[in-house]
Amino acid sequence: MNLHAGQFPDYRPRRLRSSAALRNLVCETRLGVEQLVLPLFVRAGRRLRQPVNSMPGVFQFSPDELLREAARAHALGVPAVLLFGIPDKKDAKASGAFAKNGIVQQTVRLLKKELPSLLVITDVCLCEYMEHGHCGIVSRGTGKMPVPKILNDPTLKILAQTALSHAEAGADIVAPSDMMDGRVAAIRAALDKNNFSETPIMSYAAKFASAFYGPFREAAESAPQFGDRRSYQMDAANAREALSEVALDIQEGADIVMVKPALAYLDIIHRVKTEFGYPTAAYSVSGEYSMIKAAAAKGWIDERAVTLESLLAMRRAGADILITYAAADVAKWLKS
């Protein structure tokens, strides 16, 4: 394809930019409300809307209030929510993650009863439920100066059990975010064995160890109590490894693959979509959201314009699905 077929003065690209109607007619990349997913945080209680200080406009909701928030977003056209649970108690085995009446399981049942057309996606991870805040079983080690290790294979059983409990509660899609090796295969096997072969898996396939997650740790109350997550989340420097991670998850049965964070990893989104052609999600994470909110509050940027431009960049890079805390606002802006 020759991208330089014409020459000035015969070829004038500005001809097609002279009006909004013309610009829309030849627009190459479009944002649509049908591409949006709204992340929501749920904890036990009633009539609870607890603000997250580092994420203006984001709350921890009780199930009844989360239902209202989800209904409001759905009425605006947002087709899906992504649920994160905050349990009353944490332990060393993440028992709240797979409890039949756990906070996510309760909320899924409520949402599917009251809003059956809403797609309910559940985050499958253990960090919110572990007393140490890591995404897997921890071995404390031995000796005078033991080095804690996050154990991969023993964690897979718990992740599979958690995903299955979400499917049993009615989740439309399960989304493992832990970055343990082999977790997609373990979850797929558990779902298939228990008659949930039609439940899709949206894998956090290329999830990087990122400084952009800071505000989320407050929202989900999931900061690690020691060390960091660099032994299982990806090194920000590694693009080829990201493609390997995505390939592994596809081989293990992932139906949708995700890149997280989004804005600082547009190259990864593009390479994943180009290489595999799979449905690709981009997670516009808490740090991205909060930076825009903070700068807008100072009057330094136009919140609407910057948010929409950022999401458009993710679409242009190849994302089919946009996970954003601004989903409800974006839905309103797209209609106006």
C-alpha positions in Angstrom: 0.0 0.0 0.0 1.4 3.4 -1.1 0.8 5.9 1.7 2.3 8.7 -0.4 0.3 8.5 -3.6 -0.4 12.2 -4.0 1.7 15.3 -3.9 1.0 18.9 -3.1 -0.8 20.9 -4.6 -2.9 18.1 -6.2 -3.1 16.2 -2.9 -4.3 18.3 0.0 -5.1 16.3 3.2 -6.7 19.3 4.8 -9.6 19.1 2.4 -11.1 16.3 4.5 -10.6 18.1 7.8 -12.6 21.2 7.0 -15.7 20.3 9.0 -16.8 18.0 11.7 -19.0 16.1 9.2 -16.1 15.4 6.9 -13.8 14.5 9.7 -16.3 12.0 11.0 -16.9 10.6 7.6 -13.2 9.6 7.1 -12.5 8.8 10.8 -10.2 5.7 11.0 -10.7 4.8 14.7 -13.9 5.1 16.7 -14.8 5.1 20.3 -18.1 3.4 21.2 -19.9 2.9 24.5 -20.2 -0.8 23.6 -16.4 -1.1 24.1 -16.5 0.0 27.8 -16.1 -2.0 31.0 -16.5 -0.3 34.4 -14.4 -1.6 37.3 -16.3 -1.6 40.7 -15.2 -2.3 44.2 -17.6 -4.1 46.6 -17.5 -4.7 50.4 -20.0 -5.9 53.0 -22.6 -3.6 54.4 -25.7 -1.6 53.3 -26.0 1.9 51.9 -22.2 2.2 51.8 -20.4 4.5 49.4 -17.0 4.9 50.8 -14.8 7.3 48.7 -11.4 6.3 47.6 -9.2 9.3 48.4 -6.7 8.8 45.7 -9.4 8.2 43.0 -11.9 11.0 42.9 -15.3 9.7 41.9 -14.5 6.1 42.8 -16.0 4.4 45.8 -16.1 1.1 47.7 -19.7 0.1 47.5 -21.9 -2.2 49.5 -23.8 -4.6 47.2 -27.0 -2.6 47.2 -25.2 0.6 46.3 -23.0 -1.2 43.7 -26.3 -2.4 42.1 -27.4 1.2 41.8 -24.1 2.3 40.3 -24.1 -0.6 37.8 -27.7 0.2 36.9 -26.8 3.8 36.3 -23.9 2.9 34.0 -25.9 0.3 32.2 -28.6 2.8 31.5 -26.0 5.0 29.8 -25.1 2.0 27.6 -22.1 0.6 29.5 -22.4 -3.2 28.7 -20.1 -4.7 31.4 -18.7 -4.3 34.9 -15.5 -5.8 36.4 -15.9 -6.7 40.1 -13.2 -6.5 42.8 -14.1 -7.8 46.3 -12.9 -6.5 49.7 -13.6 -9.2 52.4 -14.2 -8.5 56.0 -11.5 -11.0 57.0 -8.2 -12.0 55.3 -6.1 -15.1 56.0 -3.1 -17.0 54.6 -5.3 -19.2 52.3 -7.5 -16.5 50.7 -10.6 -18.5 51.9 -12.8 -15.5 51.3 -12.0 -15.6 47.6 -13.8 -18.8 47.0 -16.4 -18.8 49.7 -19.9 -19.6 48.4 -21.3 -16.6 50.1 -18.2 -14.4 49.6 -18.7 -10.7 48.8 -18.1 -11.1 45.1 -20.3 -14.2 44.9 -23.1 -12.4 46.7 -22.8 -9.4 44.4 -22.7 -11.4 41.2 -26.0 -13.1 42.2 -27.6 -9.8 42.9 -26.5 -8.2 39.7 -27.6 -11.1 37.5 -31.0 -11.2 39.2 -31.6 -7.4 38.9 -29.7 -6.6 35.7 -29.7 -9.8 33.7 -28.5 -8.1 30.5 -25.4 -6.6 32.2 -22.2 -8.5 31.6 -20.6 -9.3 34.9 -16.9 -10.0 34.8 -15.1 -11.0 38.0 -11.5 -10.4 38.8 -9.9 -13.7 39.9 -7.1 -12.9 42.2 -6.1 -13.5 45.8 -4.3 -10.4 46.9 -7.4 -8.8 48.4 -8.1 -11.9 50.4 -4.6 -12.8 51.6 -3.4 -11.4 54.9 0.0 -10.6 53.3 -1.5 -8.9 50.2 0.3 -11.1 47.7 -1.4 -12.9 44.8 -0.4 -16.4 45.8 0.5 -18.8 48.7 3.5 -17.7 50.5 6.4 -19.8 51.8 8.2 -18.0 54.6 11.3 -20.0 54.2 13.7 -21.3 56.8 17.0 -20.1 58.5 18.0 -17.0 60.3 17.0 -14.7 57.5 14.2 -16.5 55.6 13.2 -15.0 52.2 9.5 -15.3 51.6 8.5 -16.8 48.2 5.3 -16.7 46.4 4.5 -20.3 45.4 3.2 -20.8 41.9 1.7 -24.3 41.7 0.0 -24.5 45.1 -1.8 -21.3 44.2 -3.3 -22.7 41.0 -5.8 -24.8 42.9 -7.1 -21.8 44.8 -7.4 -19.7 41.7 -9.3 -22.4 39.9 -11.6 -22.9 42.9 -12.2 -19.1 43.0 -13.0 -18.9 39.3 -15.4 -21.8 39.6 -17.2 -20.2 42.5 -17.7 -17.0 40.5 -19.1 -19.0 37.6 -21.4 -20.9 39.9 -22.7 -17.6 41.2 -23.5 -16.5 37.6 -20.4 -14.6 36.4 -20.5 -14.1 32.6 -16.7 -13.9 32.3 -13.9 -14.8 34.7 -10.7 -12.7 34.6 -7.5 -14.1 36.3 -5.1 -11.3 37.2 -2.6 -13.1 39.4 0.1 -13.8 36.8 0.9 -17.3 38.1 2.2 -19.6 35.4 -0.4 -22.1 34.2 -3.4 -20.5 35.9 -5.5 -20.2 32.7 -5.1 -23.9 32.0 -6.1 -24.7 35.7 -9.1 -22.5 35.5 -10.2 -23.8 32.1 -10.0 -27.4 33.4 -12.0 -26.6 36.5 -14.7 -24.8 34.6 -15.0 -27.5 31.9 -15.1 -30.3 34.5 -18.0 -28.6 36.3 -20.2 -27.9 33.3 -19.0 -24.3 32.7 -17.3 -24.9 29.4 -19.2 -21.9 27.9 -17.8 -19.5 30.5 -15.1 -17.3 28.8 -11.8 -16.4 30.4 -10.4 -12.9 30.0 -6.8 -13.3 31.0 -4.6 -10.5 32.3 -2.1 -12.0 29.9 0.5 -9.2 29.9 0.3 -7.6 33.3 3.3 -5.5 34.2 4.7 -4.7 37.6 3.8 -1.0 37.4 4.0 2.1 39.4 0.6 3.1 37.9 -1.2 0.8 40.3 -0.8 2.9 43.4 -4.3 4.2 43.8 -5.8 0.8 43.1 -4.0 -0.6 46.2 -6.0 1.8 48.3 -9.3 1.1 46.6 -8.9 -2.7 46.9 -7.0 -2.7 50.2 -4.4 -5.0 48.6 -1.0 -3.5 49.1 1.6 -6.3 49.8 2.8 -6.4 53.4 6.4 -7.2 52.3 8.4 -7.0 49.2 6.7 -6.4 45.9 5.1 -8.3 43.0 8.1 -8.3 40.6 8.7 -12.0 40.9 5.4 -12.7 39.2 4.2 -9.6 37.4 6.1 -8.7 34.2 9.2 -6.5 33.9 8.2 -3.2 32.2 11.2 -3.5 29.9 10.2 -6.7 28.2 8.0 -6.6 25.1 9.0 -9.9 23.5 8.2 -11.7 26.8 4.8 -10.1 26.8 4.1 -11.8 23.5 5.2 -15.1 25.0 2.9 -14.6 28.0 0.0 -13.9 25.7 0.8 -17.0 23.5 0.9 -19.2 26.6 -2.5 -18.0 27.8 -4.1 -18.5 24.4 -2.7 -22.0 24.2 -4.2 -22.7 27.7 -7.7 -21.5 26.7 -8.0 -17.8 27.1 -10.8 -16.3 25.1 -9.8 -12.6 25.6 -6.3 -11.3 26.4 -5.5 -8.1 28.3 -2.7 -5.7 28.5 -2.3 -3.8 31.8 -1.5 -0.9 32.2 -2.7 0.6 28.9 -1.4 4.1 28.2 2.3 3.5 28.8 2.0 0.1 27.0 0.4 1.1 23.7 3.2 -0.7 21.8 2.4 -3.9 23.6 -1.3 -3.6 22.8 -0.5 -3.1 19.2 1.9 -6.0 19.0 -0.5 -8.3 20.8 -3.4 -7.5 18.5 -1.2 -7.6 15.3 0.5 -10.9 16.3 -2.5 -12.9 17.6 -5.7 -11.2 16.3 -7.5 -12.2 19.5 -10.0 -10.0 21.3 -7.8 -7.7 23.2 -8.6 -5.6 26.3 -6.7 -2.6 27.6 -7.0 -1.7 31.3 -6.7 2.0 31.8 -5.5 1.7 35.4 -5.9 3.7 38.5 -2.8 5.8 38.1 -3.8 6.9 34.6 -7.3 7.8 35.9 -6.0 9.7 39.0 -3.4 11.7 37.1 -6.1 13.0 34.7 -8.4 13.8 37.6 -5.7 15.6 39.5 -4.5 17.7 36.6 -8.1 18.5 35.7 -8.9 19.6 39.2 -6.0 22.1 38.9 -7.4 23.4 35.7 -4.3 22.3 33.8 -6.1 20.0 31.3 -9.6 19.3 29.9 -10.7 16.1 31.7 -13.1 15.1 29.0 -10.8 15.8 26.1 -7.8 14.1 27.6 -9.8 11.0 28.8 -11.3 10.5 25.3 -8.0 11.1 23.6 -6.3 8.5 25.8 -9.0 5.9 25.2 -8.9 6.6 21.5 -5.1 5.9 21.6 -5.8 2.5 23.1 -8.3 1.8 20.4 -5.9 3.0 17.7 -3.2 0.7 19.1 -5.6 -2.3 18.7 -7.7 -2.6 21.8 -11.2 -4.0 21.3 -12.3 -3.6 25.0 -11.6 -0.6 27.2 -11.6 -1.1 31.0 -11.8 2.4 32.6 -13.0 3.9 35.8 -14.3 6.7 33.7 -16.7 4.4 31.8 -19.9 6.1 32.9 -18.6 9.6 32.2 -17.3 8.4 28.8 -20.7 7.0 28.0 -22.3 10.3 28.7 -19.7 12.3 26.7 -20.1 10.0 23.7 -23.9 10.7 23.7 -23.5 14.5 23.9 
